[in-house]
Amino acid sequence: MDPKKLVREGYDAVSQRYRGDDGRSPYPYDDYLAELVPLLAPGDPVLDLGCGCGLPVAGALAADYEVTGVDISPVQVERARRLVPDARFLCADMGSLEVPEAHFAAVVSFYALIHVPVEEHAGILAKIRRWLRPGGHLLAIVGAEHLEEVADEYLGAPMYWSHADAATYRTWLDEAGFERCWDRFVPEGDSGHTLVLARRRR
Ligand SMILES: C[S@@+](CC[C@H](N)C(=O)[O-])C[C@H]1O[C@@H](n2cnc3c(N)ncnc32)[C@H](O)[C@@H]1O
């Protein structure tokens, strides 16, 4: 089983069923972004890791900021380029992504790291820290409990999830050189995730 191939092909297949072209979603992205926007200045560069089809997050941010979205799924990236023409999109694996260091005022990543093999998460957090300007912010959805799961059927295609628990992310953020601002549990059905805001130490 190649988890990245499974996730890439999974989101290629379920892209429209996961999020239609109207960008409507059950998740409160406006609430998430309201935590970040006061920390940004107009025109700031923002990186959206695992940006999906670009809606609603990259679309909302592109009005005021210089947005780069990255996704492993070619179908998601093709839709994002069409749906959010004011942002730039790259088709890449966040685990091997190369972008300029100390460039971004913020990195956002919602419900995407949870699809990356957990053994890569600490390293990806360390890379995110390097991509941020000193004082720049990371706003991300990460795991709340440890999970390693392959599903035969998620919206009509096989899918893979992998994440650690909230305490482990706190440790990894500290080790990567972040100052943790806060984290909170985001319920979803009978489980949930962790929303975290952290700042690159100067
Ligand atoms: C649940 S969707 C969330 C999309 C978007 N962040 C949102 O909240 O609407 C997860 C996205 O992460 C992408 N993804 C998963 N693993 C990735 C990886 N290793 N590198 C880049 N993108 C990845 C998937 O292709 C998918 O589009």
The ligand as an SDF file (V2000), in Angstrom:
LIG
                    3D

 27 29  0  0  0  0  0  0  0  0999 V2000
   -9.8250   16.7890    3.3250 C   0  0  0  0  0  0  0  0  0  0  0  0
   -9.1190   17.6400    1.9680 S   0  0  0  0  0  0  0  0  0  0  0  0
   -9.0650   19.3070    2.5980 C   0  0  0  0  0  0  0  0  0  0  0  0
   -8.8950   20.3190    1.5290 C   0  0  0  0  0  0  0  0  0  0  0  0
   -8.8140   21.7510    2.0410 C   0  0  0  0  0  0  0  0  0  0  0  0
   -7.6670   21.9800    2.9050 N   0  0  0  0  0  0  0  0  0  0  0  0
  -10.0860   22.1010    2.7750 C   0  0  0  0  0  0  0  0  0  0  0  0
  -10.0660   22.1210    4.0200 O   0  0  0  0  0  0  0  0  0  0  0  0
  -11.0890   22.2970    2.1180 O   0  0  0  0  0  0  0  0  0  0  0  0
   -7.4330   17.1300    2.1000 C   0  0  0  0  0  0  0  0  0  0  0  0
   -6.5770   17.6200    0.9520 C   0  0  0  0  0  0  0  0  0  0  0  0
   -5.2060   17.3770    1.2680 O   0  0  0  0  0  0  0  0  0  0  0  0
   -4.5490   16.9310    0.1190 C   0  0  0  0  0  0  0  0  0  0  0  0
   -3.3510   16.1790    0.5170 N   0  0  0  0  0  0  0  0  0  0  0  0
   -3.3010   15.0010    1.1520 C   0  0  0  0  0  0  0  0  0  0  0  0
   -2.0470   14.5950    1.3200 N   0  0  0  0  0  0  0  0  0  0  0  0
   -1.2510   15.5640    0.7760 C   0  0  0  0  0  0  0  0  0  0  0  0
    0.1430   15.7360    0.6240 C   0  0  0  0  0  0  0  0  0  0  0  0
    1.0150   14.7980    1.0550 N   0  0  0  0  0  0  0  0  0  0  0  0
    0.6050   16.8630    0.0410 N   0  0  0  0  0  0  0  0  0  0  0  0
   -0.2540   17.7980   -0.4200 C   0  0  0  0  0  0  0  0  0  0  0  0
   -1.6020   17.6820   -0.3340 N   0  0  0  0  0  0  0  0  0  0  0  0
   -2.1050   16.5890    0.2690 C   0  0  0  0  0  0  0  0  0  0  0  0
   -5.5860   16.0810   -0.5750 C   0  0  0  0  0  0  0  0  0  0  0  0
   -5.2980   15.8550   -1.9450 O   0  0  0  0  0  0  0  0  0  0  0  0
   -6.8490   16.8840   -0.3520 C   0  0  0  0  0  0  0  0  0  0  0  0
   -7.0970   17.7970   -1.3910 O   0  0  0  0  0  0  0  0  0  0  0  0
  1  2  1  0
  2  3  1  0
  2 10  1  0
  3  4  1  0
  4  5  1  0
  5  6  1  0
  5  7  1  0
  7  8  2  0
  7  9  1  0
 10 11  1  0
 11 12  1  0
 11 26  1  0
 12 13  1  0
 13 14  1  0
 13 24  1  0
 14 15  1  0
 14 23  1  0
 15 16  2  0
 16 17  1  0
 17 18  1  0
 17 23  2  0
 18 19  1  0
 18 20  2  0
 20 21  1  0
 21 22  2  0
 22 23  1  0
 24 25  1  0
 24 26  1  0
 26 27  1  0
M  CHG  2   2   1   9  -1
M  END
$$$$
